[in-house]
Amino acid sequence: MSDFDVAVVGAGTAGLHAWRAAIAGGANAVMIEAGERGSTCTATGCIPSKLLLAAARAAAMAREAGTFGVDVGTVRI
């Protein structure tokens, strides 16, 4: 066992920020996480969903580009 000034439980977005802030402040910090580092939002939730929605919007705009005389050919995601 080691002695730590700060123990951060959870390696999500807030936990990673807290751990980095503790280290930057000179604390001897440890992070406790049972799974992978990073948040659900980053790995499988919000961000991948937002990227898929952005791709769908771009594809829809490309498919409608002919209205403005722009030929983009086949659009695939």
Steps between C-alpha positions, in 0.01 A plus 500: 500500500609854428402829653319749278381856547208453263301196387278552196228239455392462138693571182226677311532854372477661845726241662773545242481877541513473879798265487692728262420804717622320812825400329547853365451632853778281628285236670589133507181375333357163411210417271270210579309352206373147438458544125663693220596863533276754334133570516206313354417817307838498328521127437150391406247773569473866412802556280462197268128581473573863412750391235244267345238777498750741340579242231129449434443877469795534261371210289153651486644834390715330236199311365308828469794686339359435152239765576785751479665348194762306694551138400663303783437154359412211727481586868580224748561495872 
